[in-house]
Amino acid sequence: MNGTPEAPPTARQWLGLLAVSLGVALIVVDITIVNVILAPVIEDLKIDSVEAQWIQESYAISFAALLLLTGRLCDVLGARKVFLVGLVVFGLTSLLAAAAPDGGTLILARFLQGLGAAAILPTSLALVNATFTGRARGQAFAIWGSTIGAAAAVGPLLGGRLADFSWRWAFGINIPLVALIIVGALCHLDASPRVNARIDAVGSALSVVGLGLLAFALIEGRTYGWVETVEPLELGDFSWSANPSPVFVAQVVAAVALLLFWRRQAALGKAGNEPLMDVRLFSIHSFRSGNFVTLLVGVGEFGIIAVLPLWLQFALGYSAFEAGLALVALAAGSFFASGAGFSMAASVPALQQVRIGLVLEAGGLVMLGLIASTDSTWWLIAASLFVYGVGVGFATAQITNVVLADVPVGSAGQGSGIQSAARELGSALGIAVLTTLFFSTLASDLRNRLGGAGLSGEQADRLSDVVTRSAGSVIPSLSDDPRTADAAEAAREAMAHGLELASYTCAALLMLALAATLFVTAKKPAAPPAEPALPGQEVSAG
């Protein structure tokens, strides 16, 4: 059978991939789009800064918390079914967000949107992995991965344009798109295989608590303080202002919950029961080492996206739409990688494409760091982001192919959930590290510049604190006042310096991920086993 030519994928399979990729694009866009529409949301709903922060972050926290559980549900219920349920939840909660009369309703809608997104991402991986084989699988993951990079870049552009009409359209546009994707999935995706198993309720609770609190800690550490409380946590009438900080407590509880989760899953696996996450998957070398690379890639890859729009808007003076337009170069690079990866799938192994992508990403970021200033030209920014985007398209797509290559069919959902969790936690860690570095550099550099310009230490501290707390948004108003125009220029220079350091740091992290790929080895081709490699899994259609 090994000499039989591989049948090319059908048009129906490619259309099914299109539906899956569009589903992923929706959830990625909704991560980035809120950053752009937040100002009109605040103005329209009359919300305070605390509610604004939770509108941004409730989605990411609930998204990360449920990835392991939804990954296992893929195996038990069938990936297509969970994918469709996730789309329905995402569509309904988008409608709730678009119609939200107040901040509390919008926060609830965003939290529930995260639940839908958590059902879509791992199922999309499992569906691609099950639908395509051989060279076609590499091509499919090239398209899937490029979608993520492109969507992350297009989100701010789309948000900037829709905000010109109403911020509500940023959520309302999801509804017809969800309906279209559901029709595409029903028509072009086969019912997925299911594993006859139960869901570990205790393990599910531990994973949700552990991952949710870990995501909260990584996202909110800079705001509330990693150990000591620097800003009170307020939820309705509840306020936490004591020490240690809520982030420190969340880290401790998350560590305990995840340790108990791991021990429980290992014990269930040894006893031949049905764990939520079979830790024996980590005995697969490509899966274990590939997930470590995924984590590192997430840290180095998406952190820069969190600070780049701030530099574009407040140091260079771009509008929200112009900043989004600059990021289109990243999307173009990602799409270019999709086409190149499609043709390279037969001759260049997935792991080699990951390495090419990481080198290009790091190179693009070094270019960005070199040109970062208060008068950087648009075409140099676009060139840097294009190279970076090409790297994202290669690395993001093909690391998934590497991670899932040797995972048994009956564990595809678990494997996808674990890989998705590694990606999201890496992204959260990257954002935490990069925003902390960026704002710390902004504050200290601006303080030094103002002190060197003759301001007193108290004045320098006050202005530095105002600029940092506003994330740079106060710079235009400082520039308009002749008395503070010089301080505004110093703030722009400090922001450019912060972006420079952030770019070099991300490049270094991606080089670390490149070094980690040297420890990833692909399994040599072998005849497929008659049954999945992991015991206790009866596979049926569903």
N, C-alpha and C positions, 0 to 999 in steps of 0.2 A: 504493500500500500504506500510505502514511502516514495515510490517512483511515480505515483499518480499525480498529474499536474493539479495544482490547487485551483478550484473553480473560482472565478472572479466574483466579487459581490454583485448582487442584483441591484437594479435601480431602487427597488423597495427598501433594501438595506440602507442605501445612501440617504434616502428620504427619511428613514427612521433616525439615522444619525443627525440629520438636520433638525428634527424635532427635539432630540436630546440636547444638542448643542445650543439651540435657542432657549431651552429651559435653563441651562447653566448660565447663559448670558443674562437672563432676567435676574437671577439671584445675585450675580456679581455686580450688575449695574446698580441694584438696590443697596449695595454696600457703600458705593461711592457717591451716588446721586444726592444723598441727603446733605452731604457737606456743602453742596452748592445752593440748595434751596432753603437752607436753614434760616437765613436772614428774613426772607418773606414769611416763613412759617412763624417766626418769633413776632413779627409785626402784626400778622393777621390774627393769630390766636392769643396774643398778649400773654405769652408765657415767659417765665424767668430763665436764667442761665442753667439752673439745675434740671428743669424739664427739658430744655434744649439738649443738654448733654445726654439725657436718657433716651431721647428720640433717636439720637445717633447710635447709641451703644447697646440698647436693649436687643436689637436685631442680632448683632454679632454674638452676644452672650448666649441667647437661646439657641442660635444656630450651632455654636460650638458644643453646647451641652448635650445635644441629642444625636450627634453623628454616630457614635458607637451603637446606640439603640436602633436607629433607623437602618444602619448597615446590616444588623442582624435581622431586622424585619424584612429586608430584601430577600434573604435566604428563606425565611419561613413563609412569607406571603407571596413572594414573587416580585422581582424588581420592577416590572412594568406596572403592577398594581400599586406599589408604594410610590412610584414616580407619578402616577395619575392622581393619587390622593394628595401628594405634596403640591401638585399644580392647583388642584381645587382649593386647598387651604390657602395657598399663596394668592390665588385670584380673589377669594372672598375677603381675605384680610387686606388686600390692596384696595378693595372697594371701601372697607371700613376706614382705612387710612385716608383715602381721598375725600370721604364725607365727614371726617372727624371734626366735631364742633369745638373741641378743647384739647389742651395738651395731654391730659390724662388718657383720653380715648386714643390719641395718636400714639402714645407710648405703648398702650395695650396692643394696638394694631401692629406696631413694629415688632413687639415681642412675639406675637402669633405668626407674623410673617417669617420670623426666624425658624419657627417650627416647620413651616412649609419648605423653606430653603434647605433645612436639615434632611428632609425626605428626598429632595431633588438631587443634591450633589452626589452622595454615594451611590444612589440608584443609577445615575447617569454613567458613572464609571463601570458599574456592574453590567449595564446594558451594552455599552461599547465593547467591554471585554468578552461578553458572551456572544455578541452578534458577529464579530470579525475575528479572523485567525490569520496567522502568518504575516505576509507583507501588508495585507489589507488592514490588519490591526494597527500596525505602525502608522499607516496613512490616516486611519480613523482617529487615532489619538493625536495626530498632528493637527487635525481640524478641531477636535475637542479642546486641546490645550491652547491653540491660538484664539479660540473663542474667549477664554478666560482673560488673556492679556488684552485683547481688543475691547472686551466689555468693561474692564477696569479703567481703560483710558476713555472710552466713549461716554461713560456715566456722567462725568462732570460736564462734558459738552452738551449732552442731552438735557441734563438738569438746568444748565445755564439758559438754554433756549426755551425750555418749557416754563421756567420761572418767569419769563417775559409775559406769559399769558396768565398762568396761575400755578402755584406750587402744587395744587391738587392734581394737575395733569401728570406730574411726575409719578404718581401712584395710579391714577386712572388709566394711563396708557397700558398698564400691565394687563388689564382685564380682557380686552380683545386679543392681545397676544397670547394670554393663557388659553383662551378658547381655541385659537388656531393651533397651538402646540398640542392640546388635548386631542383634537381631531387628527392631527398628524401622527401622534403616538398610537391611537386606536387603529388607524389605517395601515401603518407601516412598521409597527413593532409587534413581534410575536409575543404571546403569553410566555412568561419566564418560568424556568424550572423552580420548584419549591422543595425545601427540605422539611420532612415531617419531624418537627421538633417543637419544644415549648420555649417560651421566653423566660429567662431568669429574672424574676421581678426584683429580688434583692440586689442582684448585680446591676440591673437597669437603674435602680435608684442611686446606687453608689456611683455609677458612671456619670449620671446626670448631675449629681451634686458636685462630684470631683471636677469634671470638665467645666461645668458652669462657673464654679467659684474660681477655678484657675484662669479661665478666660476673663472673668471680672477683675481679678487681681492684676493680670497683665495689662488690661486696657485702662484700668483706673489707678494704677500705682502712682503715676506722676501727679494725678489730681488730688488724691486723698493722703498720699504719703506711704512709702513702702513699709515703714516701721512705726513712726510716730505720726499722729494725725496733724496734717497741715491745713486741711479744709474739712469741715463737718460734712458727713454723709447725711442727706436729708431725703426721706421717702415719706411723702404725706406729712403726717404729724410727728413721725419718728425722726430723731436727729442723733447722730453718733459723733461726738466731739472729743471723747475721752481717748486715752492711750491704752493699749496699742491701737494703731489705725485699723479700720475695717479691712483694709487690703491685707495687712499682716495676718489678721485672724482668718481671712478667706484663704490665704496661702496655706496656713497650717491645717485648716479643715480639709482643703482640697488634697493636700498631701496624704492625710490620714485616710480619706475616702478612697483615693486611687490606690493606696497600698492595700487596703482591705479588699478593694475590687480585684486587684491582681491575684491576691492570695486565694480569694474565693474562686476565681476563674481557673486557676491552676488546680485547686482541689477538685472542682467539678470535672475537669478534663481527665485527671488521673482516675477518678472514680467511674469514668465512662458515662457521666451524666451529660447534660446539655448546657454548656456555658454560653453566656452572651458573647464572649470573645474567647475563642480557643487560643490559649497562649502558645500552643504547639505550632501555630502559624509562624511564630518567631524563630522556629527551628529551620525555616526555609531561608537560606542565606540571602537570596536576592530580595526577599520581602523585608527581612530585618534591616539589612544595610541600606536598602532603597528607601525605607521609611526614615532612617536617620538623615539621609541626603535630602529627602523631602522637607524635613523639619528645618534644615539649614537653608535650603533654597527659599522657604517661606520667610525666614528671618531676614535674609538679604534682599529679597525680591520686592516685597510690597511695602516695606517701611518707607522707602523714598517717595512713594505715591502719596503718603500722608502729609509730607512737608513741601513737596514740589509746588503744588498750587498756591501755597502761602507766599513763596518767593516770587512766583509769576505775578500774583495780584498786588502784593504790597511792596515788593522791592522794585519790580519792573513796571508796575502800574497797569497791568492787564486787567480788563474786565473779567467777570466770571466766565462769560462766553469765550472770550479770547484765550483765557487760560485753558479752557476745555479744548479749544481748537488746537492749541499747541500740543496737547496730549494726543491728538489724532495721529501724529507721527509715530507714537508708540503703537497705536492700533494698526497702522499701516505696516510697521515692521513685523508685528505679530502675524498679520495675514500673509505677508511675504514668506515668513517661515513656514506657514501652513502649506503653501504651494511647493516650496523647496523640500520640506519634509515629506510631502506626498510622493515626489519623484525619487527621493533618496531612500525610501523605506526598503527597497529591495537590495540595495548595495551597502548602506551604512547602518550598522546595528543601532538599536535604540539607545544603548548606553553611550555610544560614541556621539550620537546627536545631543544627548544631555550635556556632554563635555563641551561640545562646540557651542551650545547655547550658553553655558556658564561663562565661557571665555568672552563671548560677545556681550553678554550682560555686563560683566565687569569692565570690559573695554568702553562700553557706552557710558557707564557711570563715571569712569575716570575722565572721559571727555567732558562730561557735565561738570565735574569738579574743577577741571582746568579752566572752563569758560565762565564759571559762576562769578558774577559781579553785579553791579547796579546798572550796567548798560549792555548786558549780553544781547547779541543780535538773535533775531528770531530763527534765522536759518541754521545757525550753529546749535541752538537748542533743539531744533527739529532733527538735525543730523544725529545728535547724541541720543535722542529718544528713539529714533528709528533703529539705530544699532542695538540699543537696549531692548527694544521691542522684538527684534529678530531673535535675540537671545532668549527672551521670555517665551516666544513661540516654540522654540526648540526644547528648552529645558523643562518647562511646565508640562508640555504634552508627553514627552517621552519618558520622564521619570515615573509617570503613572504606568506606562507600558512595562517598564522594568520591574516595578514593585509587584504588579499583578501577574506577571508572566507565568510564574510557577505555582500560583495559588489554585487549589482544587476547585472545580465548578461549584460544589456544594458549599464552599466557604467564600465565594466571590463577594457576597454582600458584606460579610465580616471584614474581609480584606479591604474592600472599598471604603467602609466606614472608618477603619483604622487609618488608612492613607489620607482620607479627607480630614480626620481629626488632626493628624500630624501637620497637614498643610495649614489648617486654620490656626492651630496653636502656634505654629511657626510664624504665621502672618501677625498674630496678636503680639508675640514676643518681639518681632521685628519693629512693629509700630511703637511698642513700649520703649525699646532701646533707642530707636531713631528719633522719636519725638522728645525723649528726655535729653539726648545729646544735642539736638537742634535747639531746643529752648534754653538749655543750660548755657550753650555757646552764645546764643543771642543775648541772654541776660548779662553774662560776664563780659563779653566783648563790648557790648554797648556801654556798660558801666565804665569800662576802661577808657573807651573813646570819649565819653562825656567828661570824665575826670580830666583827661588830657586836654580837653577844650576849655578848661577853666571852671567847670561847674563844681560846686561843693559836693562832698560825699553824699550828703542827704538828698540834694537835688538829683544827682546821678542815679542814686538808688531808686528814687521815686519815679523818675522817667523810665528807667529800665524796667521797673516792675509794671508800670502801665502798659508799655509796649509788649512785654512778654505775656501778661495776663490776657491781653486782647488778641494774642497770636499774630500781632502785626497789623491788625485791622485799623488801629488808631493812627498809623503812619500818615495816611492822606490828610487827616485833619491837622496833624502836627505840621505837615508841609504847608498847608494853607495859611498858617499863622506865622508872620515874619519873625516873631519872637522865638518860635520853636522850629523854624525851618532847618537850622543846622542840626538839631537833634534828630529830625526826621531823616536827614541824609545819613547821619551816623547809624541810625536804626537800619536803614536799607543796607549799608555796608556790613553791619553785624549779621543781618539776615543772610546775605550772600555768603559770608564766612561760615555760617551755620550750615547752609546747604552744601558748601564745599566739603566740610568735614563729614557730613552725612553721606555724601556720594562716595567718598573714599572708604568710609566704614562699611557701607553696603558692598562695595567692590571687594573689600577684604573678606567679608563673610561669604561671598559667592566663591572666592578662591578657596576658602576653607571647605565649602561644599564640593568644589572640584577635586580637592585632595581626598575627600571622603569617598568619591566615586572610584578611587583606585582600589578600595577594599570591596567593591561590588563585583561579584562574578556571576555571570549568567550560567544557568544550568545547561549542560550539554543536551542536545536533542535526544529524545528517547521515545520509544513507543508509548502512547498514552495508556495509563492503567485502566483496567476494566471498571474499577470503582474509584471514587475519590480517595486521595491519600489519607485523609483524616477519618478516623472511625466514627461510628455513631450517626452517620448522615445518610438517610434514605432520600433519594431525589425523585420527585414526581413533577409532572407538568402542572402549571397553574398560571 
